[in-house]
């Protein structure tokens, strides 16, 4: 089996529809979704700025 890794830039508060559209458009099976959690310097809450989506194809 081959795998593809996609980078999906995201703003978690507004991109739910874009993410759903992207996932439904994939050809293979989604194996994992890995968030990149980035700290914010002047905030106590970190945020997710992109997702790595691993897709199994073939």
Residue pairs with C-beta under 8 A, 6 or more apart in sequence:
1 56
1 57
1 58
2 56
2 57
2 58
3 31
3 54
3 55
3 56
3 57
4 28
4 54
4 55
4 57
5 52
5 53
5 54
5 55
6 22
6 26
6 52
6 53
6 55
7 50
7 51
7 52
7 53
8 19
8 22
8 50
8 51
8 52
8 53
9 49
9 50
10 18
10 19
10 48
10 49
10 50
10 51
12 47
12 48
19 51
22 53
23 30
23 53
26 53
26 55
27 55
27 57
28 55
28 56
28 57
28 58
29 55
29 56
30 53
30 54
30 55
30 56
31 54
31 55
31 56
32 52
32 53
32 54
33 51
33 52
33 53
33 54
34 51
34 52
34 53
34 54
35 48
35 50
35 51
36 48
36 49
36 50
36 51
36 52
37 46
37 47
37 48
38 46
38 47
38 48
38 49
39 46
40 46
40 47
